[in-house]
Amino acid sequence: MNKKRLLSMSLAVLMMALVLTACGGSNNTASDGGEAGAKDESYISIATGGTGGTYYPLGGAMATVLNNADIGVQANAQSTGASIENVELIHNGDAELAFIQNDVAYYAFKGEEFFDANKQVEGSEATAGVYDDLRGICCVYPEVVHVIVSNESGIKTVEDLKGKRVAVGAPGSSTEVNGRQVVEAYGLTYDDFAKTDYLSFSESADQIKNGQIDAAFATTGVPTSSITELATTYDVSFLPIDAEKLSQYPYYSPVEIPQDAYKGMTAPVNTVAVKAMLVVNKSMSDETVYNITKALFENLDTIAEAHARGKDLQLETALEGMSIDVHPGAQKYFDEQAK
């Protein structure tokens, strides 16, 4: 009888141990960094921008490419607030792939400008900090720094902005940072202007037409509808920017505004551009990033059909303007193509 009772108790203890293992074992494995703690990379959320912008249709095309590539992922394009919000989404693991302007990525990686607590402006969406877990895949297309001037102002060079009324971009915007860096590269500061306005470009365009300002900065793709409309209804020109003067910044690339980009242009204009780039978290596996990179560059026609700027994604220029560390998985693909 005692033997039966002992056997029964032993069986009960064994069953309890099995139940506890089933309920709690996976948590212990995850906390120890085992396979149960590895992130599922079969779903890829692509953080883009507003539905009316350029990032969103390109992100949708990239999702289509990845879904059809037989690489074991399901991708979906997500509308967001664009670059600054996308930094947070990648950092927090709320998105796996994102469009981020390369200067914004650089500031996040270094904890500068928008991400520096001492430089943040009221209403900024950025959270101060160093986001050094960002890794680049490739640069996609240029976002051109325009310096638009009223022809009535007599301004011909960046130096001529001295003593003029200039709109430098909305407070806390990447346009404002670009404008400040260009001005400083030419030996000026905002104090040299007769008037400095912090305006969005739609506001700037109205004030140029109304004669309230002489010049405005805008960082955007070429052509862009707001500048097209301004150039159609008012006589404006575009100032050249010497890329060599901005060589200390790793995110600027020399570009040309084509002569046929806007009404009234009589010749191409040399300027600089930042780049829209694709970014992932460094925690994403080399294999997954390699497969994503390979799929995108083997289906460039699909991306080009989605938006005119999709044609700018090319293997030859994929790393031009790369402002942060390249993910090893992407670098492996580019190294293979270079052989």
C-alpha positions in Angstrom: 0.0 0.0 0.0 2.8 2.4 0.8 4.5 1.5 -2.4 1.3 2.4 -4.4 1.0 5.7 -2.5 4.7 6.5 -3.3 4.2 5.7 -7.0 1.1 7.8 -7.1 2.9 10.8 -5.5 5.8 10.4 -7.9 3.5 10.4 -10.9 1.8 13.6 -9.6 5.1 15.4 -9.2 6.2 14.4 -12.7 2.9 15.7 -14.2 3.3 19.0 -12.4 6.8 19.4 -13.7 5.7 18.8 -17.2 2.9 21.4 -16.9 5.3 24.0 -15.5 7.7 23.3 -18.3 5.0 23.8 -20.9 3.8 27.0 -19.4 7.0 28.7 -18.4 9.8 27.0 -20.4 9.5 29.2 -23.5 9.9 32.4 -21.4 13.0 31.1 -19.8 14.5 30.3 -23.2 13.7 33.7 -24.6 15.2 35.5 -21.6 18.4 33.5 -22.1 18.6 34.7 -25.7 17.7 31.4 -27.2 15.9 30.7 -30.5 12.6 31.5 -28.9 13.7 35.0 -28.4 14.7 35.5 -32.1 12.6 38.0 -34.0 10.2 36.7 -36.7 11.5 38.1 -39.9 8.8 36.6 -42.1 6.8 39.8 -42.0 8.2 43.0 -43.3 6.5 46.3 -42.6 7.8 49.1 -44.8 7.6 52.5 -43.2 7.1 55.1 -46.0 5.5 58.6 -45.7 2.2 60.2 -46.5 0.0 58.6 -49.2 0.4 61.7 -51.4 4.2 61.6 -51.3 6.9 59.7 -53.1 7.9 57.2 -50.4 4.4 55.5 -50.3 4.1 54.4 -53.9 7.7 53.2 -54.0 7.2 51.3 -50.7 4.1 49.7 -52.2 6.1 48.6 -55.3 8.9 47.2 -53.1 6.3 45.3 -51.0 5.0 43.7 -54.3 8.6 42.8 -55.3 9.3 41.1 -51.9 6.0 39.3 -51.8 6.7 37.8 -55.3 10.4 37.0 -54.7 9.9 33.7 -52.9 12.2 34.6 -50.1 9.8 33.7 -47.3 8.5 37.1 -46.3 5.2 38.9 -46.4 5.7 42.7 -46.9 3.3 45.6 -46.6 3.8 49.3 -47.1 2.8 51.5 -44.1 1.9 55.2 -44.4 3.8 57.2 -41.8 5.0 60.7 -41.0 8.2 60.0 -43.0 11.8 60.3 -42.0 11.8 61.4 -38.4 9.0 59.1 -37.4 10.6 56.2 -39.4 13.7 56.5 -37.3 11.7 55.7 -34.2 9.8 52.9 -35.9 13.0 51.1 -36.9 14.6 51.7 -33.6 11.6 50.4 -31.6 11.0 47.4 -33.9 7.6 48.7 -35.1 8.8 48.5 -38.8 11.4 46.4 -40.4 12.3 48.5 -43.5 12.0 52.3 -43.8 12.6 55.2 -46.1 14.6 57.8 -44.3 16.3 60.9 -45.8 20.1 60.3 -45.5 20.8 63.5 -43.6 18.1 62.7 -41.1 19.6 59.1 -40.7 23.0 60.7 -40.1 21.7 63.0 -37.4 19.8 60.1 -35.7 22.9 57.9 -35.9 25.0 60.6 -34.3 22.4 62.1 -32.0 22.7 65.5 -33.7 20.3 68.3 -34.9 16.7 67.0 -34.5 17.9 64.3 -32.1 20.1 66.6 -29.9 18.1 67.7 -26.8 19.9 71.1 -27.0 18.7 71.8 -30.5 15.2 70.6 -30.6 12.5 73.1 -31.4 9.0 73.3 -30.1 6.7 70.9 -32.0 9.5 68.7 -33.2 8.5 65.0 -33.6 12.0 63.8 -32.9 13.0 62.2 -29.6 16.5 63.1 -28.4 19.0 60.3 -28.4 21.6 58.4 -30.3 20.1 55.9 -32.8 23.2 53.9 -33.7 21.2 50.7 -34.4 20.2 52.1 -37.8 21.9 50.4 -40.8 21.6 51.3 -44.5 20.6 49.1 -47.4 20.9 51.6 -50.3 20.2 55.1 -51.5 17.1 55.4 -53.7 16.7 58.9 -55.3 17.9 62.5 -54.7 16.0 65.1 -52.9 17.4 68.3 -54.3 18.3 71.5 -52.4 16.6 74.3 -54.3 17.4 78.0 -53.7 14.6 79.8 -55.5 15.0 83.5 -56.0 12.7 86.2 -57.4 14.1 87.6 -60.6 13.2 91.0 -59.4 15.6 90.6 -56.4 18.8 90.7 -58.6 20.2 87.7 -56.6 22.6 85.6 -58.7 24.7 83.7 -56.1 24.4 82.4 -52.6 26.6 85.3 -51.4 24.0 87.7 -52.9 21.6 86.6 -50.2 23.3 88.9 -47.8 21.0 91.8 -46.9 18.0 90.0 -48.5 14.7 88.6 -47.2 15.1 84.8 -47.1 12.8 81.9 -46.1 14.9 79.0 -44.8 12.2 76.3 -44.2 9.8 75.4 -41.5 11.2 75.3 -37.9 12.7 71.9 -37.2 12.6 70.8 -40.8 15.3 69.2 -42.8 15.1 72.0 -45.3 16.0 74.5 -42.6 19.1 72.4 -41.6 20.1 72.2 -45.3 19.6 75.9 -45.8 21.7 76.8 -42.7 24.5 74.5 -43.8 24.6 75.9 -47.3 24.6 79.5 -46.0 27.4 78.7 -43.6 29.4 77.0 -46.4 29.4 80.4 -48.2 30.6 82.3 -45.1 27.2 83.7 -44.1 24.8 83.3 -41.2 21.1 84.1 -40.8 22.2 87.3 -39.1 23.4 88.5 -42.5 19.9 88.5 -43.9 17.7 91.5 -43.8 14.9 89.2 -42.7 14.9 85.5 -41.9 11.5 83.6 -42.1 10.9 80.1 -41.0 8.2 79.0 -43.5 7.0 75.9 -45.2 7.5 76.1 -48.9 3.8 76.7 -49.7 4.0 79.7 -47.5 7.4 80.7 -49.0 5.9 80.5 -52.6 3.1 82.8 -51.6 5.4 85.4 -50.1 7.7 85.3 -53.1 4.7 86.1 -55.3 3.5 88.8 -52.9 7.0 90.4 -52.9 7.4 89.8 -49.1 10.6 87.7 -49.5 13.3 87.5 -52.1 14.4 83.9 -51.8 13.5 80.5 -50.3 15.1 77.2 -49.7 13.2 73.9 -50.5 14.6 70.4 -50.4 12.4 68.1 -52.6 12.4 65.9 -55.6 12.7 67.3 -59.2 10.3 68.4 -60.5 7.9 69.2 -57.6 4.4 70.5 -58.1 4.7 73.5 -55.8 7.8 74.8 -57.5 6.3 74.1 -60.9 3.3 76.2 -60.0 5.4 79.1 -58.7 7.7 79.1 -61.8 4.6 79.0 -64.1 3.0 82.1 -62.5 6.0 84.1 -61.4 9.5 84.8 -62.7 12.0 82.9 -60.6 15.5 81.5 -60.9 17.6 78.8 -59.1 21.0 79.5 -57.5 23.9 77.1 -58.1 25.5 75.4 -55.1 29.1 74.2 -55.2 29.1 70.6 -53.8 32.8 71.0 -52.8 31.8 73.7 -50.3 29.7 71.1 -48.5 32.2 68.2 -48.7 32.5 67.9 -44.9 29.0 66.5 -44.8 28.8 62.9 -45.9 25.1 63.0 -47.0 25.3 65.6 -49.8 25.8 64.6 -53.4 26.3 66.8 -56.5 23.3 66.9 -58.8 21.9 69.0 -61.6 18.5 70.5 -62.0 17.8 69.9 -65.7 17.0 72.8 -68.0 13.6 71.5 -68.7 12.6 70.9 -65.1 10.8 74.3 -64.6 9.5 77.0 -66.8 11.9 79.9 -67.4 15.1 77.9 -67.0 17.6 78.7 -69.7 20.4 76.3 -68.6 20.9 73.4 -66.1 21.7 74.4 -62.5 24.4 72.6 -60.5 23.3 72.1 -56.8 23.4 69.4 -54.1 21.0 66.8 -52.9 20.4 64.6 -50.0 19.1 61.1 -50.7 16.1 59.1 -49.8 17.5 55.8 -48.5 16.3 52.4 -47.2 17.1 51.6 -43.6 16.8 48.5 -41.4 17.8 47.8 -37.8 21.2 46.2 -37.3 19.5 43.3 -35.5 18.0 42.0 -38.8 19.8 38.9 -40.0 22.4 39.1 -42.8 20.4 36.5 -44.7 17.2 38.4 -44.7 18.8 41.7 -45.6 20.8 40.0 -48.4 17.6 38.5 -49.8 15.7 41.8 -49.6 18.5 43.7 -51.4 18.9 41.0 -54.1 15.1 41.0 -54.7 14.9 44.8 -55.1 17.8 45.1 -57.5 16.6 42.2 -59.6 13.2 43.8 -60.0 14.1 47.5 -60.7 11.5 47.6 -63.5 8.6 47.1 -61.1 9.9 49.9 -58.9 10.4 52.2 -61.8 6.8 51.7 -63.0 5.4 52.8 -59.6 6.8 56.3 -59.6 9.2 58.4 -61.8 11.7 58.6 -58.9 11.8 54.8 -58.9 14.0 55.0 -62.0 16.7 56.6 -59.9 17.3 53.4 -58.0 20.4 51.9 -59.7 23.1 49.5 -58.7 25.8 51.9 -59.8 24.7 54.7 -57.4 23.2 52.6 -54.6 25.8 53.7 -52.1 26.3 57.3 -53.2 25.4 59.5 -50.3 25.2 56.5 -47.8 25.5 58.4 -44.5 25.5 55.5 -42.0 27.0 52.0 -41.8 25.8 49.6 -44.4 24.2 46.4 -43.1 26.5 43.5 -43.8 23.7 41.6 -45.6 23.4 44.4 -48.2 27.1 44.9 -48.4 27.5 41.2 -49.3 25.2 41.6 -52.2 27.0 44.7 -53.5 30.4 43.0 -53.1 29.1 40.1 -55.2 27.9 42.5 -58.0 31.3 44.3 -58.0 33.2 41.1 -58.9 
